Amino acid sequence: MNTSSAHARWLDERKSGTRADPGADSKAVSLVAVLVLGVIAYALNASMITPALPDMARELGTSVKDIAQVSSLFFLAGAVAGVVFSRFSDFTGRKRMLLAVLAATSVGTILCVFAPNLPTLLAGRVLQGASSAAFQLAYVILNERLSAKVFGTALGVITSINGGVGGLDGYLGGRLSDTLGYRSIFVVILLVCIAAIGCVALFLPDTARPAASGHMDWWGSAALSIGLICVTYFVSYGSSDGWTAPTALGYLVGTVLSFVAFVLVERRTTTPLIAVRHLRSRQVWPVVATTITVLAGVFAVINFTVVILSQNSDIGFGLSASRSALLYLAPAAVIGVFAAPAAGWLAGKAGWIKILRIGLALNIVPLAVIALYPTNRWSVFAAIAALGVVYNGLVLTTVNGLGVIQSPEEAPAALPGLNGAAFGIGAGLGIGIVAPFAAQGTVSGFTTSLWISCGITTLALAASFCIKPRES
């Protein structure tokens, strides 16, 4: 039986509620546990490092502006890795690719532990960015191995890690940096990577055959990767130097040319990264558009505007960095740990698109509350806590789930990879748009940035109504 007919049979089994492996769901807990360990490496790399950036700058003798590349290059590499490695797993197998991703992350972490200078540290961070693909691989593995009734809850558990490990990993990173130095953070991450490699190798079942026939589309991957790099730097330079600055416009031109090249390559290759007809279809592009806009809207509020506002001593709350994190970052992350699995279960019962739309509509309410009462710390606190349910729970779970179940049959990991890249693009775009207003440090500046975010989230809701369920 070829892979296409095998996948069609699996879809029929999912639709009828039967499984080729009737014992698969009984092993769901151990499967999710292994995959959680695999994705924690990315979560720690994303959140534990931020409080240690000043310590890195001091020890390596560089500026805070330059050390910011430690985060920006990690997320950029993650966007590229998520697209390329997830699709490559269609041809090589999920387990093999997940082990390769964790191995690359480990090598990068070792470079970071012993880095004598900033360039070496940045090289390590680029390799660590491969860990982003672990999320997309985990989602696809769950979809292939679990029944529909279990898949949603399991996906929610994995998604909850994307917001941080219980919301306290950033605080732990700061404590490690203060007491043992920033290199101790990378030692902890390395130990997690080694444990994850061992558990994946020993306990993650291997697939009998690849999910797709043919060969990896490396030319298309290169064109899309260059496009992602260009659009990221366009947002970065546009927000700092102005959207019409020569450097920003140069990256905009590079973005357009790269995406045009990508489309041309996809039309000519026999096994494209994702076929152009799928990119044009309402089962694909609205999912990516919704992800970009909701990240641009809500992520910028939680992880940028409110953080800046809470530490502003003139018109804000005048909090320290650690107390700001505990009051306005940790609650949403902690609540999301419990809300995301429940959201996945609910989406499996009521429908993924329906729950996404409800979640997006509900996100607008707390965003409006923050915009109306930006200087009332407890109104902002309550609204951020609510976003832990409706954003970290309902929305992030459903957009990740739709990235899996809406992906084309012949390329099951293609849309999860594109959707993963959309997370990084949306987050960077949202911060880039509101940063000039929030940076004014005035009530009107913060209010303007918050209403802009609210408007972008409304666009996400509109985009979600363009999603057409995949036909199976």
JOJO-V100034 format. One record per residue. OMEGA is omega in whole degrees, -180 to 180 (* if undefined). NEAR is the number of other C-alpha atoms within 8 Angstrom. D_LAST is the distance of its C-alpha to the last C-alpha in Angstrom with 2 decimals. Layout:
OMEGA&NEAR&D_LAST  OMEGA&NEAR&D_LAST
This chain:
-180&4&18.52  -173&5&17.28  -179&10&15.30  -180&9&12.23  177&8&12.11  179&9&13.13  178&10&10.32  178&9&7.84  179&8&10.35  178&10&10.44  178&9&6.88  179&8&8.11  179&11&11.32  -178&11&10.35  -178&7&8.87  178&6&12.09  178&8&14.26  -180&9&15.64  175&9&16.28  178&6&17.62  -175&5&20.40  180&7&21.64  -175&6&24.20  -176&10&21.96  179&10&22.18  179&6&25.94  -174&8&26.30  -177&11&24.43  -180&7&27.78  178&7&29.14  -180&10&25.98  -180&12&26.01  179&8&29.79  -178&13&29.60  176&11&27.03  178&11&29.12  179&11&32.12  -177&13&30.30  -180&15&29.42  180&11&32.84  178&12&34.44  -178&12&32.70  180&13&33.55  178&13&37.17  -177&10&37.46  -170&11&36.22  -175&11&38.43  -173&15&41.43  -172&14&42.74  -179&10&43.25  -176&11&46.42  -177&12&47.95  177&11&47.84  178&8&51.48  177&10&52.64  -179&10&50.91  -180&12&52.60  -175&9&56.00  -178&6&55.83  176&9&54.53  -180&6&56.91  -177&9&54.44  177&8&53.64  179&9&51.09  -180&6&49.52  -178&7&49.05  177&12&47.85  178&9&45.02  178&10&43.33  177&10&42.79  -174&11&40.00  179&8&38.80  177&12&38.42  -179&14&36.60  178&11&33.90  177&13&33.76  179&12&33.41  178&15&30.69  179&15&28.63  -178&11&28.99  -180&14&28.45  179&17&25.24  -171&16&23.70  -174&10&25.28  179&12&25.29  178&17&21.77  179&15&20.44  180&10&23.25  175&14&22.03  -176&14&19.01  -175&13&21.83  -176&9&24.48  -175&13&22.84  -176&12&22.52  -180&12&25.78  -178&9&27.85  178&13&26.81  176&12&27.43  179&11&30.84  179&8&31.59  -180&13&30.80  177&15&33.08  178&10&35.73  178&12&35.82  180&14&36.12  179&12&38.98  178&11&40.82  180&14&40.54  177&16&41.83  177&11&44.80  -179&12&45.64  -180&14&45.63  -174&10&47.89  -175&7&50.53  179&9&50.06  -177&7&53.59  -176&7&52.55  180&10&49.84  178&6&48.36  178&11&47.79  180&13&46.27  176&12&43.88  177&10&42.89  -180&14&42.10  177&15&40.03  178&13&37.93  177&13&37.20  179&16&36.50  178&16&33.85  -178&16&31.65  178&16&31.12  -178&13&28.70  -180&16&26.03  179&15&26.37  -179&10&24.40  178&14&21.33  180&13&21.65  -180&11&22.08  -179&14&18.96  178&12&16.81  178&9&18.88  -178&12&18.37  -178&12&14.58  -171&6&14.86  -177&8&17.67  176&11&17.41  -177&13&15.63  -176&10&14.05  -179&9&17.45  -174&11&19.41  -176&14&17.34  -180&16&18.27  -180&14&21.93  178&13&22.16  177&14&20.70  178&16&23.26  179&13&26.00  -179&15&25.30  -178&12&25.05  179&17&28.39  -178&14&30.10  178&8&29.23  -179&12&31.85  -178&13&34.47  -180&12&35.71  178&11&36.84  -176&13&38.21  -177&10&41.38  177&12&40.64  178&13&42.16  178&12&45.27  178&9&45.52  178&15&45.31  179&11&48.19  178&8&50.25  180&12&49.78  -178&15&50.75  -173&8&53.83  -175&6&55.09  -177&8&54.06  -174&10&53.00  -178&13&49.62  179&11&49.33  178&11&49.01  180&13&45.62  176&12&44.33  178&10&45.88  180&8&43.86  179&12&40.63  179&11&41.59  177&8&42.11  179&11&38.67  -180&14&37.15  178&9&39.14  180&9&38.09  179&12&34.41  -180&12&34.73  -179&8&36.42  178&10&33.90  -179&14&30.86  -174&9&32.72  -167&6&33.79  179&8&31.10  -180&10&27.67  179&5&26.03  177&7&25.26  -178&8&22.11  -178&4&22.73  177&5&21.40  -178&12&20.16  -179&12&16.49  175&10&17.03  180&7&19.64  -175&7&22.20  179&6&24.41  179&10&24.45  -176&10&24.96  179&6&28.28  176&7&29.53  178&12&26.57  180&12&26.95  -180&8&30.65  -180&12&30.24  179&11&27.81  178&9&30.08  177&10&33.11  178&14&31.42  178&14&30.67  -178&9&34.28  -179&12&35.67  178&12&33.83  -180&11&34.94  173&11&38.54  178&14&38.39  -178&12&37.65  -179&10&40.31  178&13&43.04  -179&14&42.14  -177&12&42.64  -174&7&45.88  -175&8&47.53  -174&9&46.09  178&9&43.03  178&7&45.28  -177&10&47.10  -180&6&47.27  179&8&45.50  180&16&42.60  177&11&42.34  178&9&42.47  176&12&39.43  177&11&37.66  178&8&38.41  178&10&37.19  -178&13&33.90  -179&9&33.37  -179&9&34.47  -179&12&32.28  174&11&29.08  178&8&30.09  179&9&30.68  180&12&27.29  180&9&25.56  179&8&27.87  -177&11&27.17  -180&13&23.37  -174&9&23.74  -177&6&25.86  -178&8&24.46  177&5&22.19  -176&9&20.45  174&12&20.66  169&12&20.55  -174&11&17.73  -179&9&17.40  -180&9&19.18  177&6&16.51  178&11&14.32  179&9&17.50  -173&8&17.96  -179&8&14.58  175&9&14.52  -176&13&11.73  -170&14&14.40  179&11&17.98  177&12&18.37  179&15&17.42  180&11&20.13  178&11&22.47  180&14&22.24  -179&14&23.02  -175&14&25.94  180&13&27.46  175&15&27.29  179&13&28.82  -178&17&31.38  -170&15&32.24  -178&13&32.40  -178&12&33.02  179&15&36.06  -175&11&37.52  -169&12&37.21  179&9&38.04  -172&10&40.46  -179&15&41.98  177&10&42.73  179&12&43.95  -180&9&46.36  -176&13&47.41  -179&12&48.13  178&13&50.40  -175&12&52.23  -179&8&55.74  -179&6&56.81  -180&10&54.36  -174&10&51.78  176&12&52.14  -177&9&54.06  172&10&52.22  -178&7&52.36  -177&7&49.32  -180&7&48.86  176&8&49.36  180&13&47.02  -178&12&44.29  -176&11&44.97  -171&9&44.97  174&13&42.31  -176&12&39.92  -177&12&39.98  -179&13&39.25  -180&16&35.86  180&16&34.90  179&11&36.20  180&13&34.53  178&14&31.21  -180&13&31.51  -176&10&31.27  -176&14&29.13  177&19&26.18  178&17&25.29  178&11&25.76  178&15&23.51  177&18&20.69  -179&14&21.27  179&11&21.40  177&14&18.18  -180&12&16.39  -171&7&18.12  -178&8&18.19  -175&9&15.23  -178&11&15.33  180&12&15.84  -179&9&18.38  176&14&20.36  -179&13&20.42  177&11&21.96  179&8&24.39  180&12&25.37  178&16&26.06  -180&10&28.13  179&9&30.07  -176&12&30.80  -177&11&32.80  179&8&35.30  176&12&36.73  178&14&36.73  178&11&38.81  179&12&41.11  -180&12&41.82  -180&12&42.51  -176&7&44.83  -174&9&46.71  -178&13&46.50  176&9&49.95  -171&7&49.48  -176&9&48.50  172&6&47.40  178&11&45.22  179&13&43.53  -180&10&43.29  -180&8&41.68  178&12&39.18  177&13&38.23  178&11&37.80  178&10&35.49  175&12&33.40  179&16&33.06  -170&14&30.98  179&13&29.09  180&13&28.72  -180&18&28.87  -172&20&27.05  -170&16&24.56  -177&13&23.89  178&11&24.01  -176&16&21.80  178&15&19.04  175&12&19.18  178&12&19.02  179&13&16.10  176&12&14.12  180&12&15.27  -172&14&13.43  178&8&10.11  -176&11&9.87  -179&15&11.00  -176&9&9.80  -176&7&8.52  180&7&12.01  -172&14&13.87  -179&14&12.80  -176&15&16.30  -178&14&16.83  174&15&15.95  178&17&17.68  178&16&20.66  -180&11&20.82  176&13&20.46  177&12&23.21  180&14&25.41  177&13&24.87  -179&12&26.55  179&11&29.67  -179&12&29.80  -180&14&29.47  180&13&32.10  -180&12&34.51  -179&10&34.08  179&14&34.70  180&11&37.83  -178&13&39.03  -173&8&38.88  -175&14&40.68  -179&11&43.07  -179&9&45.80  179&11&46.06  -178&15&45.99  179&7&48.51  178&8&51.05  180&11&51.67  178&8&52.37  -180&9&50.99  179&6&49.95  178&12&48.28  -180&16&46.21  179&11&45.43  -179&11&44.25  -179&13&41.96  177&15&40.48  175&11&39.85  178&10&38.24  178&16&35.82  178&13&35.20  179&9&34.49  178&12&32.03  175&16&30.12  175&11&30.03  177&11&28.42  177&15&25.70  178&12&25.09  180&8&24.97  -178&12&22.48  179&13&20.11  175&7&20.01  -178&8&18.55  176&12&15.32  -178&6&12.30  178&7&9.30  177&7&6.39  -179&3&3.82  *&4&0.00
